[in-house]
């Protein structure tokens, strides 16, 4: 083997190739014996080479740690990949240049050495001779290609060029994500090369990021995970969540129990699978069996997406409403009743009509978030589809689908027989005058600005002494605040983790 390898220490690839060559040239079949031997690399070594890379990014991380160049760090591997791909001819040219630099600095350069260095060295030795017989030599570390490429400094120019460590935390975090994204491309392999997947675990990726950057992060994460790589991240930002990707969301609930001065804390995780949702749709609509795919479900739920609706994933309870009229008004009335919704960690989610209400209810409810639905039944509507949507909502909640003549309030939902405005007109004294004042103040004409009028009316009513709360609104808020999660709304209920 020494004749094949020579004096140079081989790398693993070269050793394997030469070993194969030696076997083919020198060994016969009878020279081999088949038997079991302990794994020479050990199980940790085998697993490390088989399992995905795992990279953890904590919530607070110094960019200088990520920018360090070692053979095992992401940034280091990027630069070592550069060294690996430099051709022999390029290396020879660089080595010649670096050798010339060495000659300019050290004694090996003879007369080519910088005179200033020679003069300082001579002066030091003249002084040293007065103390003892010895000689000093100033020698600079010989630069090599690897030394130069593995000791870089990262600079960022965002209007002012400076090292990245001196930039704001938002830019530092963006640089960390950029390094990891580039590293993901590197490790993925090219062409026929075997790809080794990566799992990124990231705490609070939204930290120090403005909203636009957070949305960009979500798109970048989706791009990274479009193949085999995976990203697990914890977040408190609704901008990083999308109801269309409900099956990728794991909701963590912390439960505290206090018994006889002993406090225990338990965490539960809820996740909704795509299969469960598809099964439910097909069970409700038999004609769609076998026709619904993951892609079509995402398209259906993408229509219900809006960044603020994702706020519901972080709430303890949710009030689903048709639009901004209710979304503006409920918090005002709740505050006057002594039930501040934000303090109770309750969200009022605007569904932009009844059309998307059932989709949002399914997702939130199956993630064990209690949801209270408030909508207009629209009894006087001549559009059969609108009436059917009201009936569908009642069916999902397991309520009687026949409308009542009065505002209906149960422990699960509430509806106004026709419209919010028409029902509350019977409960609010002098509503016509308040509406006229709102229109004049806000410069509204005709029937425009209903949500703004509703907010104005609510503020005027609660500013009275004592505050006036329409009876129906009070009943609805009472039920919504005390509601608890009941059961799954899926017709074909599966196991929810």
Secondary structure, DSSP 8 states (H G I E B T S, - for coil): -HHHH-SS---HHHHHHHHHHHHHHH--GGG--------TTHHHHHHHHHS-EEEEE-SS--HHHHT---TTSHHHHHHHHHHHT--HHHHHHHHHHHHHHHHHHSGGGGGGS-HHHHHHHHHHHHHHTTT-S-----------HHHHHTS---EEESSSEEEGGGS-HHHHHHHHHHHHHHHHHHHH--TTS----EEEEEE-TTTT--HHHHHHHHHHHHHHTTSS-EEEEE-S-GGG--GGGGGG-EEEEEEEEEETTEEEEEEEEEE--HHHHHHHHHHH-GGGTTT--HHHHHHHHHTT--GGGGGGGG-SEEEEESSHHHHHHHHHHHHHTT--TTTTTEEEEE-SSGGGHHHHHHHHHHTT-EEEEEEE--TT---HHHHHHHHHHHHHTT---S--SS-EE-SSEEEESS-HHHHHHTTSTTHHHHHHHHHHHHT--TT--HHHHHHHHHHHHHTSSS----HHHHHHHHHHHH--------SS-----
